[in-house]
Amino acid sequence: MSLGELRFLLSQEKLTLRDPQRWSDTNDSYYLELYRKKMGFSSVLALCFTQSSERFHHWEAFGNRKDKTDRAKIKFKRRALIDAIKLEPRLKYDEVQYLKMNDIKARLLKREELPFIKRWGYNHEREFRIIYESMEQAPSNCDFHVPLSCINKITLSPWLSYSDFRTLKDELRQIKNCNELRIERSTLIEQ
C-alpha cells in the first residue's frame, strides 16, 4: 500500500476496498467483473492480500507506482483480521484458487467461485481476498473497521534511506495508539 493508505489505516483504523476495474492487473479484475455481471450486482469492490513471504515483485507492483519510497507492507494477524471482517456482514472473504487455463476451460466455474479465481501464473502470490457486493450503485470504494491490534508488523520500502526511514517511523509512532507498533524497513534489495 502507499504511505497515504498506511496513514489512513493507522489513524482511522480502516481498510479500503476498491473498484477492481481501476486496477492495472486485468487478470484480477476480469473474474470480479464477470462475477458482478452474472450476479446482477451494481458494484463489487475488493481488497487483496498476499500470504507469501516478501518478494521483490510485491515492492515493484504494489503501492505508489510513481515513487518507490512511498510503499509499505502490513503483516496482519490472520485470525484477528478475519474476526474484523466477520463483523461486517456485507463482506465476503476467501483464499484465491489458481487455475491453469486448460482447467478453467474444462470445467464449469460456479458463480460464487469467480471472485476468488486467478490464473495459475500468479500462484506465487498466495492471495487472500475480501469482497463487497451491492445491488445498489455503490461508491468506487468502501471502508471497513480494522483495529490496530490486527497489525503484527509494518515494513517500509527498501528504497527509503535509513534517515528517511527513521523520520517516517517516528512520524507513524506519533499517530494515536501507534507508539508500540513494530515498524521496520525492508532490507530485501541490500547486499
C-alpha positions as MATLAB code, in Angstrom:
seq = 'MSLGELRFLLSQEKLTLRDPQRWSDTNDSYYLELYRKKMGFSSVLALCFTQSSERFHHWEAFGNRKDKTDRAKIKFKRRALIDAIKLEPRLKYDEVQYLKMNDIKARLLKREELPFIKRWGYNHEREFRIIYESMEQAPSNCDFHVPLSCINKITLSPWLSYSDFRTLKDELRQIKNCNELRIERSTLIEQ';
ca = [
       0.000    0.000    0.000;
       1.004    3.621   -0.302;
       2.076    5.626    2.734;
      -1.165    7.624    2.437;
      -3.159    4.391    2.727;
      -0.977    3.342    5.662;
      -1.573    6.656    7.463;
      -5.321    6.250    6.842;
      -5.275    2.721    8.274;
      -3.346    3.795   11.363;
      -5.273    6.995   12.087;
      -8.786    5.811   11.151;
      -8.389    2.066   11.816;
      -9.937    1.317    8.429;
      -9.005   -0.526    5.258;
     -10.453    0.377    1.876;
     -11.933   -1.951   -0.727;
     -11.751   -0.515   -4.243;
     -13.316   -0.992   -7.651;
     -11.231   -3.655   -9.449;
     -11.994   -2.025  -12.797;
      -9.468    0.646  -11.823;
      -6.696   -1.891  -11.163;
      -3.839   -2.246  -13.627;
      -3.929   -6.065  -13.326;
      -6.734   -7.097  -15.657;
      -6.324  -10.747  -14.616;
      -7.618   -9.730  -11.185;
     -10.418   -7.550  -12.447;
     -11.698   -9.940  -15.155;
     -13.221  -12.575  -12.835;
     -14.516   -9.960  -10.399;
     -16.293   -8.140  -13.242;
     -17.649  -11.441  -14.601;
     -18.972  -12.216  -11.108;
     -20.579   -8.765  -10.831;
     -22.381   -9.227  -14.148;
     -23.504  -12.827  -13.523;
     -24.835  -11.955  -10.056;
     -26.516   -8.752  -11.232;
     -24.682   -6.516   -8.759;
     -24.229   -2.833   -9.440;
     -20.886   -2.904   -7.688;
     -18.247   -5.369   -6.497;
     -15.308   -3.932   -4.594;
     -12.266   -5.867   -3.431;
      -9.087   -5.808   -1.385;
      -6.305   -8.319   -1.909;
      -3.612   -9.616    0.440;
      -0.644  -11.870   -0.174;
       0.102  -14.765    2.144;
       3.573  -15.320    0.706;
       6.827  -14.047    2.094;
       8.331  -10.757    0.952;
       9.249  -10.645   -2.731;
      10.798   -8.024   -4.975;
       7.726   -8.334   -7.218;
       5.466   -7.093   -4.407;
       7.536   -3.955   -3.866;
       7.641   -3.294   -7.617;
       3.967   -3.956   -8.377;
       2.052   -2.501   -5.421;
       1.840    0.856   -3.680;
       2.580    4.218   -5.238;
       3.649    3.483   -8.832;
       5.492    6.799   -9.237;
       7.519    6.761   -6.014;
       9.196    3.569   -4.815;
       9.780    5.108   -1.385;
       6.008    5.620   -0.959;
       5.242    1.968   -0.239;
       4.510   -0.084    2.860;
       3.696   -3.689    3.659;
       1.414   -4.631    6.539;
       1.630   -8.055    8.107;
      -1.690   -8.772    9.765;
      -2.555  -11.263   12.471;
      -4.683  -13.525   10.295;
      -7.224  -14.625   12.909;
      -7.725  -11.073   14.213;
      -8.201   -9.732   10.666;
     -10.752  -12.433    9.850;
     -12.599  -11.626   13.077;
     -12.744   -7.952   11.993;
     -14.048   -8.965    8.543;
     -16.739  -11.153   10.095;
     -18.119   -8.144   11.967;
     -19.040   -6.626    8.579;
     -21.994   -8.639    7.192;
     -21.585   -7.021    3.768;
     -18.105   -8.527    3.304;
     -17.064  -11.961    2.000;
     -13.570  -13.390    2.068;
     -11.649  -16.434    0.889;
      -8.321  -17.593   -0.423;
      -7.819  -17.325   -4.164;
      -7.755  -20.512   -6.250;
      -5.163  -20.563   -9.017;
      -6.187  -22.459  -12.131;
      -4.435  -23.249  -15.385;
      -6.252  -22.017  -18.493;
      -6.986  -25.604  -19.578;
      -8.647  -26.251  -16.202;
     -10.690  -23.062  -16.462;
     -11.897  -24.025  -19.948;
     -12.538  -27.669  -18.988;
     -14.799  -27.059  -16.016;
     -17.861  -25.037  -15.317;
     -16.942  -22.424  -12.738;
     -19.585  -21.720  -10.116;
     -20.631  -18.087   -9.892;
     -19.650  -17.875   -6.221;
     -16.112  -19.039   -7.108;
     -15.482  -16.262   -9.608;
     -14.282  -13.521   -7.223;
     -11.700  -15.942   -5.848;
     -10.262  -17.271   -9.145;
      -6.980  -16.269  -10.731;
      -4.722  -17.696  -13.409;
      -2.034  -20.185  -12.383;
       0.818  -17.858  -13.302;
       0.010  -15.770  -10.211;
       0.048  -18.663   -7.729;
       3.218  -17.363   -6.046;
       1.079  -14.553   -4.597;
      -0.939  -16.956   -2.398;
      -3.683  -14.354   -2.336;
      -6.437  -13.829    0.199;
      -9.262  -11.567   -0.933;
     -12.097   -9.603    0.642;
     -15.061   -8.519   -1.472;
     -18.034   -6.206   -1.012;
     -21.053   -6.565   -3.271;
     -24.002   -4.232   -3.732;
     -27.207   -4.323   -5.735;
     -27.451   -0.558   -5.382;
     -24.991    1.790   -7.015;
     -22.116    1.924   -4.554;
     -19.183    4.314   -4.386;
     -15.902    3.336   -6.014;
     -14.540    2.364   -2.591;
     -15.756    1.120    0.788;
     -14.017    1.296    4.183;
     -14.303   -1.218    6.989;
     -13.041   -1.132   10.568;
      -9.755   -2.895   11.338;
      -8.449   -2.485   14.896;
      -4.747   -1.710   15.239;
      -4.483   -4.918   17.276;
      -4.811   -6.781   13.938;
      -1.404   -5.467   12.833;
       1.584   -7.683   13.503;
       4.229   -5.584   11.727;
       4.704   -2.708    9.296;
       7.542   -2.890    6.789;
       8.504    0.237    4.887;
      10.009    0.480    1.416;
      13.520   -0.888    0.838;
      14.197    2.234   -1.276;
      13.845    4.544    1.740;
      17.160    5.868    3.003;
      17.859    4.916    6.584;
      17.436    8.527    7.764;
      14.108    8.882    5.919;
      13.010    5.579    7.449;
      13.813    6.832   10.981;
      11.910   10.068   10.355;
       8.888    8.229    8.928;
       8.935    5.654   11.726;
       8.909    8.459   14.313;
       6.044   10.179   12.473;
       3.948    7.000   12.323;
       4.527    6.311   16.003;
       3.070    9.762   16.796;
      -0.315    8.601   15.475;
      -2.655    7.798   18.364;
      -2.109    4.247   19.733;
       0.742    3.539   17.283;
       3.725    4.142   19.582;
       4.215    0.406   20.213;
       3.758   -0.829   16.649;
       6.590   -2.855   15.178;
       7.881   -0.795   12.248;
      10.824   -1.941   10.130;
      12.459   -1.066    6.843;
      12.801   -3.819    4.253;
      16.361   -4.870    3.546;
      15.366   -7.015    0.547;
      17.451   -5.103   -2.001;
      20.543   -4.710    0.163;
      23.735   -6.715   -0.287;
];
